[in-house]
Amino acid sequence: MGTRSKFVNNLIIDLTSPALEIAGMINSVANGDLAKQIPLEINGQPLKGEFLRMAKESNQMLSKLRLFSMEVTRVALEVGTEGKLGGQAKVPGVAGAWKDLTDSVNRMADNLTSQVRNSGGVTTAVANGDLSKKITVDVKGEMLELKITINTMVYPSGRNNYCNIL
């Protein structure tokens, strides 16, 4: 009976240990920690079958999430904080929602870059005495208010109508 109990106990450990590792990784991701990896060997034994497949796929997913996180953070710092315009996130191999998020971040960075560069060109022209330039980039919200204000300032009052401003 002792051998059978030992066998059953080992079987339970062999089944629960990988499941606990996977649960630990899921909990780490849920808490924003993308550093956790699922080991491919537990208690000195290599994972096999479905546990090995799940571990490899989970680790690959975590690698993509880490890269995505690093790229979005890099672009946000470059464009939003450091003023380095034109930055783009590059996340090879992502698909679905992660690709959509990457594309959205890149569109946001593109829009901000276009708006700032266009406004900067007009501001530079005004500083050099050229009042013939206007902001032409398509904008909305507060940026539209800024566009209208700047275009109103640079266009001589005789030519100041809403169509010319926009």
N, C-alpha and C positions, 0 to 999 in steps of 0.2 A: 504494500500500500504506500510506503514511503516514496518509492520510485515514481509511482503514478502521480502522487501529489506534487512532487518536484517537477515532473514533466508539465503538469497543468499550470503550476505557478510560473514556470519559464515561458510557457505559451502565452499566458496572460501578460507577462512583462514584455514579451516580443511584440504583442499587439498594442499594448497601451503606450509604450515608450514613444514610438513614432507619432502616435496620435497626440500625445502630450506636447511633443516638440512642435508639431504643426499648429496646435492650439496656442502655444506660446508665441509663435511667429505671428499668427493672426492678431493676437492681443497686442503685440508690439506695434504692428502696423496701425491698428485702431487707435493707438496712443501716439502716433506720429513718429515712431522709431523705425526707420527703414534699415537699420544696421544688422538686425538679427537675420541669421541664415539658419536653415535647417541642416544639421549635419547629415552626411550621407553614410555615417557609421555611428551606431548607438550601442553603448555598452560593449564596445569592441567588436561588434558584429555589423557588417555592411547591410544597408537596407536592400530589400529585394522587392520585385514585383510592383504592385500599385504604390506601396509606400515610397519606393525609390523614384517612380515616375512623379508622384505628387511632390516629393522633396525637390527634385530637379526643376519642375515647372514653377514651383513656388519661389525657389531661389532665382530663377530667370525673371520672374515677374518683379521680384524685389530689386533686381539689378536695373530693370527698366524704370521702375518707380524712382530709384535713387538718381538715375541719370536725368529723368524728367524734372525732378525736384531741383537738382543742381542747375539745370539749364534755365528753368523759369526764374530761379533766384538770381542767376547771373544776368539775365536780360533785365530783370526788374532793377537790379543795382546799377547796371551800366546805363540804361536809358532813364530810369526814374530818379536815381540818386547822383550818379557821377556825370550825367549829362552827355554821355557818349551815345550819340544818335545813330540809328541804323542797326542796332543789335537785333539778332534773331536767335530764337531757340532752335537747336539742332538735336533732335531726338530720333535717331535711326531705329527702325523696327517697331515703333509704336503704332497702334491701330485703335479703332473704335473711339471711346470717350477720351483716351489719352491723346490721340491724334487731334481730336476736336479741340481739346484744351490747348495743345501746343499751337495749333493754327490760330486760335483766339488770342493767345499771348502775342504771337507774331503780328497779327492784324492790329492789335492795340499798339504795339511798338512802332509799326509802320505808320499808323495814323498820327501818333504823337510826333514822330520824326518829321512827317510831311508838314504838320501844323506848325511846329517850331521853326523848321527851316524856312517855310514860306513867310511866317511872321518876321523872322530874323532878317530875311532879304529886304522886306519892306522897311523895317526899322533902320537897317544900314543905309538904304537909299535915302530915307528922310534925313538921317544924320549927315549925309553928303549933299543935302540940299535938293534932292530929286523928289518932287512930290507927285510924280506921274505913276508910281507903282501902287498896286493895291494887293491885298491878300486875296488869293484866288482859290485856295484850297477849300474843299467842301467840309463844313464843320456844323456842329449842332451844340445846343445847350450854352454853357458859359463861354465856350470857344467862339460860338456865333456872336455873342454879345461883344467879345473882344474884337472879333473881325469887323463888326459894324462900327465900333468905336474907332479903331485904327483907320479903317477906310474913310470914315467921316472926317478924321483929322487931316488926312493927306490929300483928299480931293478938295480943290478950291471950292468955295461956297457956291459959285455960279454953276458948277457941274455936279453939285451934291444932290442927287436924287437916289432913291432906294435901289433902283436897278443898277446904277453905277457902283454903289457901295457893295452890293453882293456880287 
